[in-house]
Amino acid sequence: MRRMIDSSRFIEKFLQNYRFKIVMPYLKGDVLDFGGNKGELKRYVKGKYLVVNYDHFLMKKNYFDTIVALAVIEHIDFNEVFDIFKKFKKIMNKNGRVLVTTPTVFAKPVLEFWSFLGIVDSNNIIEHKHYWNKRELFSLANETGLKVVKYRIFQFGFNQLTVFAHK
C-alpha cells in the first residue's frame, strides 16, 4: 500500500525546505505539485495550486505554468516516469516549466546509511526505485518532447535540480 512520506523528522524537513528554496526562483503562475505530499509548497505559490499524489485524474483538463516533482521520481518505476512526463507535456502551458529534484547516484549509500541509523525514514529510502543520473534526465527530456533548460547539482553533490521546458 502506498503511503505519504513522513517529513516530520528534522533532517527531512530541512531537506524539503532546502528543495523549496532551490525551486522558488522558477515557480510562476499556476502550479501542479506532483507528489507534493500534504501541499507544503503551497505557501510559496502565487497562482492556483493543485497537489496530486496518487490520483492522476485530478491533473487532467487543467493547464499549468509550473509543474514540480520534488524528491518524487526516484519513487516511481523508471519507465512509468517517461509516461508521466508525456502527460506533463500535454498539461504544461506553452512557456511552462517542469521542475524536478532527485537524489544523485552518489547520495544512495549516504541515504541508506542514514536510514540504517534512523536519521531518515527507512521506508522512504527503501521505496527508492531508481537513482537518476544527468544523462538519464537529459534522455527523459529528449524522449518526452521536452528540453533541459537548467541542470545543477546541490547539497554537496547529493541532490540535483533539472528544469524542463517545451522544445
Helices and strands as residue ranges (DSSP letters): H 10-23, G 24-26, E 31-34, G 40-44, E 49-52, G 56-59, E 64-70, G 73-75, H 78-91, E 92-103, G 105-107, H 108-117, H 122-126, H 134-143, E 146-154, E 159-166
